[in-house]
Amino acid sequence: MAAKINSLAALVSLQASHHHHHSTPFYFSPFSPHLSTTLTSRRRSLRSAVVARSTAGTQPKAPSDVDLANVAGQDRLLKVPISNIRNFCIIAHIDHGKSTLADKLLQMTGTVQKREMKEQFLDNMDLERERGITIKLQAARMRYVFENEPYCLNLIDTPGHVDFSYEVSRSLAACEGALLVVDASQGVEAQTLANVYLALENNLEIIPVLNKIDLPGAEPVRVSQEIEEIVGLDCSNAIHCSAKEGIGITEILNAIVKRIPPPCDTAERPLRALIFDSYYDPYRGVIVYFRVIDGTVKKGDRIYFMASKKDYFADEIGVLSPNQLQADELYAGEVGYLAASIRSVADARVGDTITHYGRKAENSLPGYEEATPMVFCGLFPVDADKFPDLRDALEKLQLNDAALKFEPETSSAMGFGFRCGFLGLLHMEIIQERLEREYNLTLITTAPSVVYRVNCINGDTVECSNPSLLPEPGKRTSIEEPYVKIEMLTPKDYIGPLMELAQDRRGEFKEMKYITENRASITYELPLAEMVGDFFDQLKSRSKGYASMEYSFLGYKESELIKLDIQINGERVEPLATIVHKDKAYAVGRALTQKLKELIPRQMFKVPIQACIGAKVIASESLSAIRKDVLSKCYGGDITRKKKLLKKQAEGKKRMKAIGKVDVPQEAFMAVLKLEKEVL
Ligand SMILES: Nc1nc2c(ncn2[C@@H]2O[C@H](COP(=O)(O)OP(=O)(O)OP(=O)(O)O)[C@@H](O)[C@H]2O)c(=O)[nH]1
């Protein structure tokens, strides 16, 4: 299964994937409720199976029941005293073995069996699996007996990608401890570091785990030292394990019990439960995943969401084993789910606090944030009739994704579409792909853009994410753009090429430290817009795959930016307009016009292709005219070939956008947009 990652996906995919036979997520997809096409019909049956189970309230006949058969009734809910509850998550860099380890923990505790996991959990997240990343998170409750005492271990999963770092921080806040999994044949990576810092901020007990010790190249001692030096974490009692071979799993389970503290017993206080995930289920409304911090919540309770200020009745509550299993009541320290006929995830956002309507908590839990889109692009259906379908699809996706923003946009070239805002590039890529795959829409996507702040002469500051709406030069005094801080971790051999890359992207060098003899950390500040390119691909290729990186948002800074327009046959093509730094305008203009010349089929007349700044043409190409009919080539020839050609032409036509008199194939847009991202 080749991961279909184009440069855009990979670019920000700080951890883009090469997981061809990636094993894992054992969760079902919160992204899968709206299903279409063959790909998803399997998901539908899975989902209804799960729904049927949890609503029927019967003991489901899943393979895990064989193991749990002797654990009757309430015991299936794993009720234990709070002192025997442990809530933890796993922090790991992509590919270091988080999912393999999670699977093993579930198997060893008899929570799920191997077969069930494959069929039931692994198949659920095609999109995630292809990308080899965990997009969204869920939880699983395990029963583990240690020194004759039953324990309830709640594993809360964290998404691995920086676009979702807010979600990561909320799931960490729902735990008392974390396993820090590091590949003993690799070492600490940038992404791991970022999440370790988040865990430390949340006061989590961190258990270092060195995975893949079965590999001949494993160097657990060296990697332990690396963790001690970089993270400052005591690794004298780090656990050596092989998730694949099942070595060290019992030690990990024992360490979870012994080293991670139990939750505080605050069941008497007014209810406060932290939402760490939610997804929209078309049958039951939003399913909310939460950790009870204080108090208790019962089935039927009238609950109140403190940030969205909405109230609902909790029709159903339960635990995740990892299938949903109904319960009557959940206490402080426990992790579970609830359904309350909530119509949109916006009402039950990650990070919000659930309390009782009748006995409200005084303060909500700290850390709630509104989602702020960082990256924008225009989405237009190739077929104009599909505009209402696109709107419906976006509305449905939004039910499940409070971070997705969109508003209608009209463009003379593209017709009706939407300008959409995303948390980051991976998020954007996921939404685009779901629209195409699950809703069968063929879309033209404009180049992703960041949000610029334009200071106008009249004193106003306007936010602009759409290059074609940038106020005229005469009306503005300056433009500010968002900056990020990036930290790259790399073997010392690649320091040069990576610094060159950052410098090319208008990066400002901040610092370099050797973290071990052979590895360095390099910090730069650079414009976010420069990362909305093939930055990550470049980082990987220039370091032969060895470097990793992490970025965080810094704030806005003034830059010398201008708008670059493209004209085809004298007509401005708005979707191809971009905002570029003035020093790059010529190079970008030249590259774009050349690429367009290659991609636009020749017409019956001569077509000039130009790049302009205002009225000034800075690069220009021209497409010469053709006269010959395409069919003349096989005139008198074989009729099936002729039919094929005609059919191909007709198909090509559908995917064309008329720019004035010129038909521009969608491929040209795509290629140019990609190029823009690369050159910019
Ligand atoms: N040799 C060896 N390979 C392992 C071990 N654990 C995991 N792997 C392999 O490493 C690769 C990545 O493992 P995953 O568990 O998918 O990694 P992950 O960190 O969960 O990655 P994401 O889910 O994509 O974030 C897979 O090919 C695993 O089979 C191990 O202990 N030894």
The ligand as an SDF file (V2000), in Angstrom:
LIG
                    3D

 32 34  0  0  0  0  0  0  0  0999 V2000
   12.4190   -4.8110   15.0440 N   0  0  0  0  0  0  0  0  0  0  0  0
   11.4310   -4.1900   15.6700 C   0  0  0  0  0  0  0  0  0  0  0  0
   10.5450   -3.4940   14.9610 N   0  0  0  0  0  0  0  0  0  0  0  0
    9.5440   -2.8780   15.6220 C   0  0  0  0  0  0  0  0  0  0  0  0
    9.4140   -2.9500   17.0330 C   0  0  0  0  0  0  0  0  0  0  0  0
    8.3320   -2.2310   17.3810 N   0  0  0  0  0  0  0  0  0  0  0  0
    7.8060   -1.7190   16.2450 C   0  0  0  0  0  0  0  0  0  0  0  0
    8.5270   -2.1240   15.1810 N   0  0  0  0  0  0  0  0  0  0  0  0
    8.3030   -1.8140   13.7680 C   0  0  0  0  0  0  0  0  0  0  0  0
    8.5020   -0.4270   13.5750 O   0  0  0  0  0  0  0  0  0  0  0  0
    7.5570    0.0970   12.6350 C   0  0  0  0  0  0  0  0  0  0  0  0
    6.7810    1.2290   13.2470 C   0  0  0  0  0  0  0  0  0  0  0  0
    6.0330    0.7530   14.3260 O   0  0  0  0  0  0  0  0  0  0  0  0
    4.6480    1.3850   14.7220 P   0  0  0  0  0  0  0  0  0  0  0  0
    4.1780    0.7110   15.9500 O   0  0  0  0  0  0  0  0  0  0  0  0
    3.7440    1.4110   13.5870 O   0  0  0  0  0  0  0  0  0  0  0  0
    5.1330    2.8690   15.0110 O   0  0  0  0  0  0  0  0  0  0  0  0
    4.3020    4.0820   15.5710 P   0  0  0  0  0  0  0  0  0  0  0  0
    5.2430    4.8670   16.3940 O   0  0  0  0  0  0  0  0  0  0  0  0
    3.0600    3.6330   16.1920 O   0  0  0  0  0  0  0  0  0  0  0  0
    3.9650    4.8900   14.3080 O   0  0  0  0  0  0  0  0  0  0  0  0
    2.6100    5.7100   14.0930 P   0  0  0  0  0  0  0  0  0  0  0  0
    1.4430    4.9310   14.5330 O   0  0  0  0  0  0  0  0  0  0  0  0
    2.6130    5.8580   12.6450 O   0  0  0  0  0  0  0  0  0  0  0  0
    2.8060    6.9570   14.8630 O   0  0  0  0  0  0  0  0  0  0  0  0
    6.6940   -1.0850   12.2400 C   0  0  0  0  0  0  0  0  0  0  0  0
    7.1710   -1.5950   11.0420 O   0  0  0  0  0  0  0  0  0  0  0  0
    6.8770   -2.0660   13.3670 C   0  0  0  0  0  0  0  0  0  0  0  0
    6.7110   -3.4020   12.9660 O   0  0  0  0  0  0  0  0  0  0  0  0
   10.3720   -3.7100   17.7410 C   0  0  0  0  0  0  0  0  0  0  0  0
   10.3500   -3.8410   18.9530 O   0  0  0  0  0  0  0  0  0  0  0  0
   11.3570   -4.3020   17.0120 N   0  0  0  0  0  0  0  0  0  0  0  0
  1  2  1  0
  2  3  2  0
  2 32  1  0
  3  4  1  0
  4  5  2  0
  4  8  1  0
  5  6  1  0
  5 30  1  0
  6  7  2  0
  7  8  1  0
  8  9  1  0
  9 10  1  0
  9 28  1  0
 10 11  1  0
 11 12  1  0
 11 26  1  0
 12 13  1  0
 13 14  1  0
 14 15  2  0
 14 16  1  0
 14 17  1  0
 17 18  1  0
 18 19  2  0
 18 20  1  0
 18 21  1  0
 21 22  1  0
 22 23  2  0
 22 24  1  0
 22 25  1  0
 26 27  1  0
 26 28  1  0
 28 29  1  0
 30 31  2  0
 30 32  1  0
M  END
$$$$
